[in-house]
Amino acid sequence: MQHNVKLALASLHFRRAAVAILPAVLLMLAGALNAKADGCKINPAPFRISPGGATDVTFDTQKNTACTVNFTRDSYAYFKMRVAKKPRGFFGVSNVIRGMYQPPRDYVGDDYFEVHVDWQKLGVGQDRNQSLVRVSVKIAN
């Protein structure tokens, strides 16, 4: 019993440490891979997030090429992004406005994922909004 408690506490400490460093690691990866993102195009660019609705976006990228995307506009404050539907590849959120998509290694074809964005217009008395960004990814050779 005591051994199980020690294992549970060690697991909890590991999870807390992993959650604490994950945003920094993703930000570092996004910065490092941004130079490789020359073959990545986001359509439409820039795109507008629909208040309370869904926005469709397409990433066109090359095999093994990452895409970074900023969910930002000057007159908006962002609070949270979370992956609602996971892609075949990887999409990570490095902070409240930046994410990075990495296709599966050596994969060519289509991928899809969804991101929920919680945001609010800047200013007094503005309501918080939730939007869904639906991303279709086309990965070429």
GIDABEL-V584107 format. One line per field, one symbol per residue. ss: DSSP state (h for helix, s for strand, l for the rest). phi: phi as a letter, one per 40 degrees, with the letter a starting at -180 (. if undefined). A space follows every 50 residues. Layout:
BEGIN
ss: ???
phi: ???
END
This chain:
BEGIN
ss: lhhhhhhhhhhhhhhhhhhhhhhhhhhhhhhhhhhhhhhlssslllllll lllsssssssssllllsssslllllssssssssssllllssssllllsss ssllllllsssssssssssssllllllsssssssssssssl
phi: .ccccccccccccccccccccddccccccccccdcccdcbbbbcbcbbcc cgbbbcbbbbbbdgbcbbbbcaadcbbbbabaccbccccbbbbcacbbbb bbccdgcbibaaabbcbcaacchcgcccbbbbbcbcbbbcc
END
